[in-house]
Amino acid sequence: LFRSGCGQGGQRRWPRASKRATRGMADEGKKLFVAKLPEDIREDEIKMIFSTYGNVQEVVLLGAEKSRAGQRCGFVIYETPEAARSALQVLDNVYKFRPDAQEPITVSIARPRGGGKSGGGGKGYDGGYGKGGGGYDGGYGKGGGGYDG
């Protein structure tokens, strides 16, 4: 399994889960991790672009301390997994928020964090390299409480 973090591109290959295993993950496919965002990006800009593909419930822009220098990352949470998949298919490694951006943004389905590896914060989504406490963790380094929604 390869996980792309904030500012790094990459493809992941997911093993197929059984129907029984996926029953409890009903809203899992609604959350997208977005990396390689410009440093000066605003949540309303992200929402405007991603709303083209479905109803965006929430945008979570992670702090600069959780991102690579010169880049930001965050999460987009959709009402339906279908909307999230549509945005992923169209925007990943294609869309640039700024005309002078060196690279397009990367978009991937946010993966649920395993309870053990993150130091006790079993609830939430992991979008990068950090070792956060609970909630969302999208960057490098220390992490902490993060966003717990």
C-alpha positions in Angstrom: 0.0 0.0 0.0 1.4 3.4 -1.0 0.0 6.5 0.6 0.6 9.9 -1.0 1.0 12.7 1.5 0.8 16.4 1.3 2.9 17.5 -1.6 3.7 14.0 -2.9 2.0 12.3 -5.8 1.4 8.6 -6.1 -1.1 5.9 -6.8 -2.4 3.5 -4.3 -3.7 0.0 -4.9 -6.4 -1.1 -2.5 -7.2 -4.8 -1.9 -10.9 -5.6 -2.4 -12.8 -5.9 0.8 -15.6 -8.4 1.3 -19.2 -7.1 1.4 -19.3 -7.9 5.1 -16.2 -5.8 5.8 -17.5 -2.8 3.8 -20.9 -2.6 5.6 -19.5 -0.5 8.4 -17.6 1.8 6.0 -20.7 3.4 4.5 -19.5 6.9 4.5 -15.9 6.2 3.9 -15.7 7.1 0.2 -17.1 10.6 0.8 -13.8 12.1 2.1 -11.1 13.2 -0.3 -7.5 14.1 0.6 -6.2 17.0 -1.5 -2.5 17.7 -1.7 -0.3 20.2 -3.6 -2.6 23.1 -2.9 -1.2 26.6 -3.1 0.0 28.1 0.1 -2.5 31.0 -0.1 -5.5 28.8 -0.9 -8.8 29.5 0.9 -11.5 27.1 1.8 -14.1 28.9 -0.3 -11.9 28.5 -3.4 -11.7 24.7 -2.8 -15.4 24.4 -2.2 -16.2 26.4 -5.3 -14.2 24.0 -7.6 -15.2 20.8 -5.8 -18.9 21.7 -5.7 -19.0 21.2 -9.4 -19.0 17.5 -8.8 -21.6 17.3 -6.0 -22.7 18.7 -2.7 -19.7 19.5 -0.5 -20.5 19.2 3.2 -17.2 20.4 4.5 -13.7 21.6 3.5 -10.9 21.1 6.0 -7.8 23.0 5.2 -4.8 21.8 7.2 -2.4 24.2 8.8 0.9 25.1 7.1 2.8 23.2 9.9 1.3 19.9 8.5 2.2 20.7 4.9 5.4 20.9 2.8 6.9 24.3 2.4 5.1 26.3 -0.3 2.1 23.9 -0.4 -1.0 23.1 1.6 -3.3 20.1 1.9 -6.7 19.3 3.2 -9.9 17.3 3.0 -13.1 17.7 1.0 -16.1 15.9 2.4 -19.0 15.1 0.1 -22.6 14.2 0.7 -22.2 11.0 -1.5 -19.3 8.7 -2.5 -20.3 9.1 -6.1 -19.7 12.9 -6.0 -16.3 12.2 -4.4 -15.4 9.7 -7.1 -16.4 12.1 -9.9 -14.2 14.9 -8.5 -11.3 12.5 -8.0 -11.5 11.2 -11.6 -11.6 14.7 -13.1 -9.3 16.8 -10.8 -6.5 14.4 -9.8 -3.2 15.3 -11.3 -5.0 17.7 -13.8 -6.4 20.8 -12.0 -4.3 23.8 -11.0 -5.7 26.4 -8.7 -3.2 28.9 -9.9 -2.0 29.4 -13.5 1.6 29.6 -12.4 1.5 26.4 -10.3 4.3 24.0 -11.1 2.2 20.9 -10.5 -1.5 20.1 -10.5 -3.2 19.1 -7.3 -3.4 15.4 -6.2 -6.7 14.0 -5.1 -7.3 10.7 -3.4 -9.9 8.9 -1.3 -9.0 9.6 2.4 -8.2 6.3 4.1 -9.4 5.6 7.6 -6.7 5.6 10.2 -5.9 2.4 12.0 -6.3 2.7 15.8 -3.0 1.3 16.7 -0.5 3.2 14.5 -1.7 6.7 15.4 -1.1 6.6 19.1 -4.6 6.0 20.3 -6.6 8.3 18.0 -8.6 5.6 16.2 -11.3 7.9 14.9 -10.5 10.0 11.9 -8.7 10.0 8.6 -5.1 10.1 7.7 -4.0 12.1 4.7 -0.3 12.2 5.1 2.8 11.3 7.0 2.0 12.5 10.5 1.4 10.7 13.7 -1.6 12.5 15.0 -3.7 12.0 18.0 -7.3 11.8 16.8 -9.3 13.2 13.9 -7.7 14.3 10.7 -4.0 14.2 10.2 -2.7 15.4 6.8 0.9 16.4 7.0 4.2 15.5 8.3 5.7 15.6 11.7 4.1 15.7 15.1 0.4 16.1 14.4 -1.8 16.3 17.5 -5.4 16.5 18.1 -6.2 17.4 14.5 -9.7 17.9 13.3 -12.1 15.5 14.8 -15.5 15.5 13.0 
